[in-house]
């Protein structure tokens, strides 16, 4: 299974001139757990719910006074849409992150999260099982029919 099969295509973004308060409002409005910070319409960083919490607790200023550049993670970590979910999961593990921006060339086409991959684990297991010509034991056991 490839990243482009499960990624979210509608990526929530804010401009580099936004504040952390703008990010929080945008996340709440869009039901998103993160926003991509753009510079000249190109992805430059990411702000997550955790980053907003950190800013609220650690920085001695109101959220509307904190520029996104001060708390965003950058540079972004990205992956190609044709990469496998296994490759995406490994990249997340290696980088210690939960979200990858999906780039096709230099164009941002989506975002994939560890939750997205988790929701598709059973699909991946089924693909592996089928590709090996195996059936799960319970599928062939008459007691479970």
C-alpha positions as a LaTeX table, in Angstrom:
\begin{tabular}{lrrr}
\hline
Residue & $x$ (\AA) & $y$ (\AA) & $z$ (\AA) \\
\hline
Unk1 & 0.00 & 0.00 & 0.00 \\
Unk2 & 1.27 & 3.46 & $-0.90$ \\
Unk3 & 1.15 & 6.76 & 0.96 \\
Unk4 & $-1.11$ & 8.37 & $-1.65$ \\
Unk5 & $-3.78$ & 5.75 & $-0.92$ \\
Unk6 & $-4.27$ & 6.92 & 2.68 \\
Unk7 & $-2.92$ & 10.48 & 2.90 \\
Unk8 & $-5.14$ & 13.46 & 3.63 \\
Unk9 & $-5.15$ & 15.67 & 0.56 \\
Unk10 & $-6.71$ & 18.74 & 2.16 \\
Unk11 & $-3.72$ & 20.04 & 4.07 \\
Unk12 & $-4.45$ & 22.83 & 6.53 \\
Unk13 & $-1.99$ & 25.70 & 6.20 \\
Unk14 & $-1.18$ & 29.10 & 7.67 \\
Unk15 & 1.06 & 31.82 & 6.34 \\
Unk16 & 4.47 & 32.52 & 7.87 \\
Unk17 & 3.12 & 35.81 & 9.25 \\
Unk18 & 0.51 & 34.03 & 11.39 \\
Unk19 & 0.58 & 33.73 & 15.15 \\
Unk20 & 0.24 & 30.65 & 17.31 \\
Unk21 & $-3.27$ & 31.86 & 18.14 \\
Unk22 & $-4.09$ & 31.88 & 14.40 \\
Unk23 & $-2.80$ & 28.29 & 14.18 \\
Unk24 & $-4.92$ & 27.13 & 17.11 \\
Unk25 & $-8.02$ & 28.77 & 15.64 \\
Unk26 & $-7.32$ & 27.22 & 12.23 \\
Unk27 & $-6.83$ & 23.77 & 13.77 \\
Unk28 & $-10.09$ & 24.03 & 15.70 \\
Unk29 & $-12.03$ & 25.30 & 12.70 \\
Unk30 & $-10.73$ & 22.51 & 10.46 \\
Unk31 & $-10.59$ & 19.69 & 12.99 \\
Unk32 & $-6.87$ & 19.28 & 12.32 \\
Unk33 & $-4.12$ & 18.17 & 14.66 \\
Unk34 & $-1.49$ & 20.21 & 12.87 \\
Unk35 & $-0.98$ & 22.98 & 10.34 \\
Unk36 & 1.70 & 23.46 & 7.75 \\
Unk37 & 3.38 & 26.85 & 7.81 \\
Unk38 & 3.97 & 28.16 & 4.30 \\
Unk39 & 6.40 & 30.71 & 2.91 \\
Unk40 & 5.46 & 31.87 & $-0.60$ \\
Unk41 & 2.96 & 28.98 & $-0.75$ \\
Unk42 & 5.74 & 26.43 & $-0.12$ \\
Unk43 & 5.76 & 24.25 & 3.03 \\
Unk44 & 8.35 & 25.59 & 5.46 \\
Unk45 & 7.40 & 24.09 & 8.82 \\
Unk46 & 4.74 & 22.37 & 10.85 \\
Unk47 & 2.96 & 23.25 & 14.09 \\
Unk48 & 1.19 & 20.53 & 16.04 \\
Unk49 & $-1.21$ & 20.61 & 18.97 \\
Unk50 & 1.76 & 19.76 & 21.21 \\
Unk51 & 3.70 & 22.76 & 19.90 \\
Unk52 & 0.79 & 25.04 & 20.80 \\
Unk53 & 0.63 & 23.58 & 24.31 \\
Unk54 & 4.37 & 24.02 & 24.69 \\
Unk55 & 4.13 & 27.65 & 23.52 \\
Unk56 & 1.27 & 28.36 & 25.91 \\
Unk57 & 3.16 & 27.01 & 28.89 \\
Unk58 & 6.76 & 27.94 & 28.09 \\
Unk59 & 6.65 & 31.35 & 26.43 \\
Unk60 & 5.79 & 34.33 & 28.57 \\
Unk61 & 3.35 & 35.89 & 26.09 \\
Unk62 & $-0.21$ & 35.35 & 24.92 \\
Unk63 & $-0.63$ & 33.05 & 21.91 \\
Unk64 & $-1.60$ & 35.97 & 19.70 \\
Unk65 & 1.79 & 37.53 & 20.41 \\
Unk66 & 3.85 & 34.49 & 19.44 \\
Unk67 & 4.87 & 34.22 & 15.77 \\
Unk68 & 4.64 & 30.77 & 14.19 \\
Unk69 & 8.32 & 30.86 & 13.27 \\
Unk70 & 9.17 & 30.76 & 16.97 \\
Unk71 & 7.50 & 27.39 & 17.60 \\
Unk72 & 7.24 & 25.58 & 14.25 \\
Unk73 & 9.32 & 22.52 & 13.56 \\
Unk74 & 11.49 & 22.99 & 10.49 \\
Unk75 & 12.63 & 21.94 & 8.07 \\
Unk76 & 9.65 & 19.70 & 7.39 \\
Unk77 & 10.13 & 15.99 & 6.98 \\
Unk78 & 8.51 & 14.74 & 3.81 \\
Unk79 & 7.84 & 11.66 & 1.73 \\
Unk80 & 6.79 & 10.95 & $-1.84$ \\
Unk81 & 3.19 & 9.83 & $-2.57$ \\
Unk82 & 4.45 & 6.61 & $-4.17$ \\
Unk83 & 6.39 & 5.54 & $-1.07$ \\
Unk84 & 5.13 & 2.51 & 0.81 \\
Unk85 & 3.44 & 2.80 & 4.19 \\
Unk86 & 6.29 & 0.72 & 5.58 \\
Unk87 & 8.76 & 3.36 & 4.34 \\
Unk88 & 6.62 & 6.13 & 5.84 \\
Unk89 & 6.38 & 4.36 & 9.20 \\
Unk90 & 10.14 & 3.77 & 9.25 \\
Unk91 & 10.83 & 7.41 & 8.41 \\
Unk92 & 8.53 & 8.54 & 11.22 \\
Unk93 & 10.22 & 6.16 & 13.65 \\
Unk94 & 13.73 & 7.20 & 12.57 \\
Unk95 & 12.88 & 10.91 & 12.84 \\
Unk96 & 10.80 & 10.59 & 16.02 \\
Unk97 & 7.80 & 12.29 & 14.42 \\
Unk98 & 4.12 & 11.50 & 13.84 \\
Unk99 & 3.40 & 13.39 & 10.61 \\
Unk100 & 4.97 & 13.55 & 7.16 \\
Unk101 & 4.21 & 16.11 & 4.48 \\
Unk102 & 3.67 & 14.40 & 1.13 \\
Unk103 & 5.49 & 16.10 & $-1.75$ \\
Unk104 & 5.16 & 15.31 & $-5.44$ \\
Unk105 & 8.17 & 17.06 & $-6.87$ \\
Unk106 & 8.09 & 20.36 & $-4.98$ \\
Unk107 & 4.27 & 20.44 & $-4.73$ \\
Unk108 & 2.62 & 19.62 & $-1.40$ \\
Unk109 & $-0.11$ & 17.09 & $-2.19$ \\
Unk110 & $-1.02$ & 15.78 & 1.25 \\
Unk111 & $-0.07$ & 14.76 & 4.74 \\
Unk112 & 0.14 & 11.31 & 6.29 \\
Unk113 & 0.14 & 10.62 & 10.02 \\
Unk114 & 1.01 & 7.73 & 12.26 \\
Unk115 & $-2.74$ & 7.48 & 12.99 \\
Unk116 & $-3.48$ & 7.14 & 9.26 \\
Unk117 & $-1.04$ & 4.25 & 9.06 \\
Unk118 & $-2.43$ & 2.69 & 12.23 \\
Unk119 & $-5.93$ & 2.69 & 10.78 \\
Unk120 & $-4.66$ & 0.72 & 7.78 \\
Unk121 & $-2.57$ & $-1.88$ & 9.59 \\
Unk122 & $-5.21$ & $-4.58$ & 9.12 \\
Unk123 & $-5.34$ & $-3.79$ & 5.38 \\
Unk124 & $-1.57$ & $-4.12$ & 5.20 \\
Unk125 & $-1.64$ & $-7.42$ & 7.11 \\
Unk126 & $-4.30$ & $-8.76$ & 4.75 \\
Unk127 & $-2.22$ & $-7.72$ & 1.71 \\
Unk128 & 0.86 & $-9.46$ & 3.07 \\
Unk129 & $-1.12$ & $-12.59$ & 3.91 \\
Unk130 & $-2.75$ & $-12.69$ & 0.49 \\
Unk131 & 0.52 & $-12.01$ & $-1.33$ \\
Unk132 & 2.05 & $-14.98$ & 0.45 \\
Unk133 & $-0.93$ & $-17.16$ & $-0.49$ \\
Unk134 & $-1.78$ & $-17.71$ & 3.16 \\
Unk135 & $-5.06$ & $-17.53$ & 5.03 \\
Unk136 & $-5.39$ & $-16.66$ & 8.62 \\
Unk137 & $-6.04$ & $-19.78$ & 10.66 \\
Unk138 & $-9.45$ & $-18.63$ & 11.88 \\
Unk139 & $-10.68$ & $-17.98$ & 8.32 \\
Unk140 & $-10.33$ & $-21.66$ & 7.44 \\
Unk141 & $-11.54$ & $-22.99$ & 10.77 \\
Unk142 & $-15.18$ & $-24.09$ & 10.51 \\
Unk143 & $-15.85$ & $-23.23$ & 14.17 \\
Unk144 & $-15.65$ & $-19.53$ & 13.32 \\
Unk145 & $-18.02$ & $-19.53$ & 10.36 \\
\hline
\end{tabular}
